[in-house]
């Protein structure tokens, strides 16, 4: 199997929105030179995406965004669904699943700060106008602020340039799917009326649905389907007021708009998200209904998934199998998100009375039994993805709280390195793989596991960290217990190899030597 040689050429990131900024920052953090370009003159002031779910919040906090999230974000207490004038369901969040309303400009500002901290910057007024590939390089022609065109060589290219992606168009990749029939309308306004600001409201009636989302600073985002035949230029505050009066609870007055817009809603995906040395991420790869608020989150996680793999390939430590896993894994997620967003959109726009009655009865039952908190809400939060496709996860296994392809658990542990209690997943180094060796306090770590740990340190150096987890005291350390009087029972011991993105590559009971070596041999294609 061919492994790329170490590179010194940069990676070109096209697009400086949340996805492109994430990709550029994560690559720079891993020592990969990057250029991040965008044809716009600067960041957009429009609020656009709003919801940031817990998994994405975790990634943003990793980049130092915690203070901005606390200052500018609005935690959401609940989702409240109404039908025919009555509340039919209320979805409440707990600490693990609570989203934050953080408008896209604040997310981009957070990421721009992280990019600058990593030594990078966005190059505005710089447009990709041509792209060609060779087996060992990608060549991009960039038009700069002065109109001068320059052809430059790059190791890889990542298209993060949105639904109308130039990268995708230049590659001739299809964007398959459909567009919803009606135009949708939105406005950011102040709302006079009895609404709780940290709840999202969904009102559904015979004339359609209207959604109201509380924004930081006291405004609401109002979102609804425009009447058939409405043109974009027809969307204004009087129209939205009429639609809210017809579809909402009554007694709400919209005032002081800062943004009104009309837009089409699509459900589309790229025919492929990798073409040689070029990758697509975010809206360039997939777009869907805003139902569920997943768009920005899916794109940021696309970039996070790709960056660590591309960094290993750029450094000559991995090859095509690992890079191919990006398309397989994130395609799995994109298909799920598109399907669920489409189902939610259609569920709130039924035309037959019996379908409305069935939907409302199901929602009431699910709300009363708190069934939303079993799968639906954790899924929206980004905590339930289990990668099954591609070469970056090993054989299916679940043991000791670890699942192959799933996230490392976030249960609190005492971390001896930082001398503080923190979620296990957060305690692990996100710049490298981590071999976790877990055992009760009275049980010795298998000798073969200790030999494996030493072997990995010798062969892979700083690419792989080794941590020991005391499952009795929930403590994480660099060394196994030194006590000589320990039980020897390999069945009570667990191993897990965590990827830099916090997902489990391989896990099981016992010493783990065989499965870990097999995964490294397959995914990294080196040191066989």
N, C-alpha and C positions, 0 to 999 in steps of 0.2 A: 504494500500500500504506500502511495506517494505522500510524503509530508512536505509542505512548503518550506523553503529556506527562510531564515530570518530576514525581515524587511527593514528598509529605512525610508521607503517612500510613504507618504501620508495616505490616510483614508479620506476620501471626499464625502462629506455629509451634505446633501442637498436639502435645504429646508431648515429654518431656525425657529420652528414652533416647539411645542413641548417634546415631540418625538425626536426631532433632530438635535435639540439641546441635550436631551438625555443621552442619545447615542454618542455625541461628541464628548460629553463630560465623562461618561463611563470609559470610553476608549482612552482619553488622556490620563485618567486615573490609573490605567493599566500600562502606561508608558508608550502608547501608540500615538504617533503624530497625526494631527487631524486638521483639516480645513472645513469649516462650516459656513456655507454660503446661502444666501437667500436673495431672490430678486426684488423683494419689497424694500422700501426705503427705511424701514424700522419695525419694531414690534407693533402689532395691532392693538389699539385701545379697546376694542370690542370684547365684551365679556364672553361670548361664545360658550365654550364648555364650562360647566359649573361643578358637577359632582366629582369629588376625589374620594375614592373608596380606600379602606384600610390597607390593602396590600400596596397600593400606590403611595399612600401616605408613608408607609414604612420605607419605601425606596427614597422618597424625597427627604425624609429625616436622615437617612444614611448620608445624603449629600449636604447635610447641614441646614436643611430647611425648616427645622422644628420651630424656631422663633417666629419666622414669617407665617407659618401655618397657624400658630397660636394667636398672632396679632391680627391677621387678615381673614382667617377662616371662620365659618359659622357652623359648629357641629349641629347635625340634624337629629332631632329627638324622635321623629316618627314620620311615616308616610300614612296619609289619611285618604281613604278611597270612599267616594260617595256615588250613589246611583239613584236616580229618580228622587233626589232631594233628601236622601237618608244616608248616613254613614254605614257602609257595609263591611268595612275592614279597617283595622289600624295596625300597622306594622311598626313595632318598637325595636330600637337597637340597644345592644349592650356595648360594653367597652370594646370588645373585639370587632364588632361589626359596624360601628357607627361611622357613617360618612361625614365629610365636611364639605360645605359649599365654599369653594375657593375659586373665584373666577379665573379664567384662563390667563389674563394679564399678570395676575399674581403668581400663578404657577410658572409662567415664563420668566418673570423677574427673579424668582427663586432659583430657577435653573441657570439663568444667565450669571447670577452670582457664583453658583457652583462651577460653571464653566470657566469663569475668570479665575476662581481659586485654583483650578486645575491647570491654569496657564493658557487658556484658549479664549476665543472671542468669535462672535458672529460677524461675518462679512456681508453687510447689507448692500443693496444695489448691485449685486453680483449674480448674473443669470447663467444657468447652464444652457448652452445653445446646440451643442453636439456631443455625442458620446459614442465611442467605439471601443471594442475589446479585442485583446490578443490573449493567447493562453497565459502569458506571464505579466500582463499589465492591462489597466483600463486607461483610456485617454479621453479627457474631457476638455471641451472648449468652453471657456468662461468669458462672458462679456462683463467687464467691470464698470464702475460708476461713470467713467469718462467715455464709455462706448468702445473701448479697445478690446479686441478678442485675443485670447491667449490659449493655446493648446498645451495642456499639462498632463503629466503622467502620474497615476495613482495606483496604489496597491489594490484598493477596493473602493467601491462607491456604494453609498446607502441613500436610497431615495426616500426622503421623509417630507416630500413636497406636496402632500395633500391629495384630495380626491381628483384634482385635475393635474396629476403628476406629469411633469415633463420627462422625468426619468422613465416612467412606465411607457409613455408615448414614444420616446426615442427607441426603446427596446422593442416596440411593437407588441407589447403584452396586452391581451384583452382585459376588459373590466366587465365581467359578466354579472348579470342580475337584472333588477327591475327598479322602476321608480313608482312610488305611490301616486295615486291618481290626483289627489287634491294638493294644492299649495298649502303650506303651513305658515302661520303668522306668529310673531313674538314681539314682546315689548318689555323693556325694563322700566318699571314705573313705581311710584308710590301708590299704595292701595289704602283707601279709607274704608275701614270695615273691621269686623271682629275676627281677625285671623291671628293665630299664633305664629310668630315670625320664624321659629326654628322647626316648623313642620312643613312638609310638602303636601299640597292638596291636589286631589284628582276628582273632578266633578264630571260625571257622565250622565247624559240624558238623551232624549230622542233626537235632539238637534246636534249632538256631537259632544266631544270631551273638551274640557279646559283644564289646564294644569297651572298651579301657582306655586312657585318655589321662592322661599325667602333668601334674600341676598345679604351679604355683609353690608352694613351701612344703612339699613332700613328699607330698601326697596324690595320689590318682588319681580321675578321673571314670570310673565304671563305667556302661555304657549297654547295654541289651539289650531285646529284645522280651519282653513279659510273656506268660505262657501264655494261651491263649484263655479268655475268661470272667473274667479277673482284673479286679477293681475297683480304683480309685485307692487306696482306703483299705486294700487288701490289701498294698500295696507297702511292704515294710520290709526291714531288713538280713537277717533269716533267709531271706526269699524270694530276695533278690539273691545271697546266699551259695550257696543251692542251685542257682540258675541258672548261676553262675560255675563251680561244681563240675561241672555237667552239660556246659557248653559251652566252658569254658576249658581251659587246658593241664594243670590239676591242680596241687595244691600251693599254691594261693593262698588266703590267709585275709584276709577283710575285717573291719576293726576301726575303731572311733572315727568313726562317720559324722557329718558336719556338715550333710548335706542328703540326703533321699531324696524322690523324687517320681515320680508317674506322669503321663503326658501322651499325647495323641493326636498323630499326625504327619499333616500335610496336604500336598497339592500343589494350591495354589489361586492364582488371580490375579484382580485387579480387572478388571471389564469395560472400564474406562477409567481412566487416571491423571490426566486433566485434565478439569475441568468449569468452563469459564469462567475465573474468577480463583482457583480452588481446585485444588490438586495433591495427589496421594498419593505417599508414598515409603516405602521399607522394607517391613516386614511389613504395613502398611496396603494396600500395592499387590500384594504377592506373598509367599507362604510355601511352604516345601518341606521335604523330608526334611533332617535335619542331616547326611546323608552329604556329605563334602567340606568341611564347615565353612564354608559360604559365606554364611550368613544375615546376620550383622552386616556383613560386608564389602560385600555387595551393597547393603545399605541405606545405609551411609556413602557409598558411591560414587554412589548415587542422589542423595543430598543435595548432594554436591559438584558433580555434573553440573547440577543444577537451580539452585544458588545463583548461579553467575556469570551465567547467562542471565537469571534473575529480577532480578539487580542491574542489568543493562543495561536491561531493560524498565522497572524502577522509576525509573531515571535518564532515561528518555525517549530512550534511544539504540538501542532495538530494539523489535520488536513481535511479533505473533503467530507469524510463521514460526520465529523462534528459540525461542520458548516451546513451540511445538508439537514441536520436535525433541526435547524432554525425553522425551515419551511414546514417540516412535519409537525413540530410542536406548536408553533404559533398558528398554523393553519387549523389545527385541532381546536384551539381556543376561538379563533375567528369564526369558524363554522358554528360553534355553540352560541357565541354572542349574537351573531346575525339571526340565527333561528329563534333564540329567546326574545330578542327585541322585536322581531316580526310577530311572534305569538302574542306578546304583550300589546303591541299596537292593534292587532286584529281583535284581541279580547275586549278592548275598550271601544271598539267601533262596530259592534254587531248590529244588524238591521232587523232581525227577527225577535219578536217579543219573548218567545220561549227561550231563545239563547241568552237574552238578558237575564231572565229569571234563573236559569241554570248557573250562569256566571256569578250572579249575586249570592245565590245560596252557597256555592262553593267557597266564595270569599268569606262569607260570614262564618262558615264552619272552620276554615283554615285560621281565621283570626281568633276565634274563641279557643281553639285548641293550640294556638301558637305554633302552627305547623310551618309558618313562614320562616321561623328561626331554625328549622331543621336543615333545610337545603337551599331554599330560595335566597334568603338574606346572606348566608355565608358565601354562596356563589357570587352574588353581586359584589360582596366585599373582596373577592379575589382570593379566597382562602381554600377553595375546594378543588382547584385544578389538579388533575393527576395526569401527567404526560404518559402516553402509552405508545406513541409513534416515534420512530427515529432511532438514532444510534447513541443518544445521550442519556438513556436510562437502561438499566439492566433488567433481568428477568423479574416478573411480578412477584412481590413479596411484601408482607406486612408483619412486623415484629417490633416489640418494645416501643410502640407508639410511632414507629417510622413506617412509611409506605414508599416503595420504589416509585419515583415519578411525582410524588407529592411533596409539599413543603415540609421542611424540618419543623417539628412542633414548636409552638411559642410558649410552652410552659416555663415559668420562672425558674432560674437556676442562680446559684451563687457563683460568680465568675472570679476565680482566684487572680486572674490577670488584672482586672479592673477594680477588684475589691468592692463589687456592688452586685445587687441582685438585678437580673435583666432577663428578658425572654431568651430562651436557648438559641433561636434562630438569629436574633440580633447579636448575640455574643460571638457568633462565628465570623471569621474574617471573610468579607465579601470580595476580596481581591484574589483569593485562591481557593482550591479545594480543601476540604477538611475531612480527615478520617476521625470519626468518633468511635471510641471504644467504651462501652457502657457496661457496668457491673454493679451489683449491690456492694455495700461497704465491707461485707464479710466474705466476699468472693474474689479470688485472684483472677486477673485478666489472663486469658490463655497465653501460654508461652509463644505459640505461633503468631498470635496477634502482636505481641511485643516485638518479635523478630520482623514482622511485616512493617511495623511502625519505623523501626530503624532502617529497614531497606528503603522505604519511601523517602525518608529524610536524606539518605545517601544518594539515591538516584535522581530524585526530582527536586531536591533542594527547597527553595522557597515557593515552589508551585503547590506543595501540599503541606498543610498544617496537620498536626496530630493533637487531639484533645481527649482527655479521659473524663468520663461522666460517672460520678457516684450517684447511682439511682436511689440510694437510701436517703442521703442528705441533700440530694438535688444540687450537687456541687460540680463545677467544671474546673479542671486543672490541667496542667501540662504534663504531669507525671502520674504514673499509677501509684496506688497506696504502697508505702514502704513497709508496712507491718508484715512480719514473716508468717504469722499464724492466720492464714486465710484458707477458706474452703476452695477446693478445686472442682468446679462444676461448670463446664463450658456451656451447658444448656441454659444457665442463668445469665449468660453474657450476650451482649448484642453489639453488632458493628453497623455503622452507617457511613457511607461516603457522601458528604454534602458537596454539591456544586457551588460555585461562587454566587449563583443567583438564589441560593437557599433551598433548592430542590434536591431531593435524595436521588443520587445516581444509582446506588445499589445498597441493599441492607439485608440483614439476616441474623440468625443466632450462631454463636460459636466464635471462631477466630477471624473469619472473613477473608483469609489470605487468598484463597482461590478466586472467589467472586470479584474481589477488588482488583486483583492482578488482571483478570479477564476484561473487566470494564476499562481499565487504563490502557490495555493493549488494543482494544477495539476503538475507543473514543479518541485517544491521543495518537494511536498508530505509531508508537515509538517505544524504545527501550524493551523490545520484545525479547 
